[in-house]
């Protein structure tokens, strides 16, 4: 199958590579000419504008977008609209908010252009292991791009989730769960490190052990084992943790739906806390303890 790939970042370029390896024709576009040339060396057809991309594909066209969520996706779709025809299909493979998918599908439907939202998990390891893809949109449009999904995915690693927005909604909740799992591992290993046994424990071996038959085994533990082997105490890594949006959306949906999600919510707030060198709220706590109980306070943070 022929497909156009827009966005050759960490995920997009590897996805293009995997499609090429599986025999698909791939035309690639990125704002970076260097990235385009890198993909060209591996067999992709290089194009240097959205108009040229549309011209490089036979109808009905399939165009996969891998750019940051929000305005970049909207701008890319607007740039594509003049060059696409009825029956063509746009796939948004980034981490878009599901309500944006519903809006975009409605706008494109008026032009006769089809839309599929595809939540993609697998990170930089997807090239080798295959991705996990959660797709939403009309079933016939899913069926049209299924050969691409099958080539990109791990065995049994893609699913039709339902109408527009459902793919990104499932991916959003997936990422919320991921936040909670990562937080639990972080707290557990901090407890190990702080204990009387912490200096003698090999954290990489603990992570490896827990992946051998334990109920907490996971791919995240495999990655953590690798991280501990590189740096036992993670001294080269700052504790500053970003969030890419999906955790916030998950918590907001939980509030809107009246669903209790304390673990995911707490893990999101922990990320916010990681970005503060000193919390004013903690200063308030210290001041209150001093005022009501005469407890000592520190004037310098250690």
Secondary structure, DSSP 8 states (H G I E B T S, - for coil): -EEEEE--SHHHHHHHHHHHHTT-EEEEE-S-HHHHHHHHHTT-EE-SSHHHHHHTS-SS-EEEE-S-TTHHHHHHHHHHHTT--TT-EEEE-S---HHHHHHHHHHHHTTT-EEEEEEEE-GGGHHHH-EEEEEES-HHHHHHHHHHHHHHEEEEEEEEEESTTHHHHHHHHHHHHHHHHHHHHHHHHHHHHHSTTGGG--HHHHHHHHTSS-TT--HHHHHHHHHHHH-TT-TTS-------SHHHHHHHHHHHHT---HHHHHHHHHHHHHT-SS-HHHHHHHHHHHHHH-----SS--
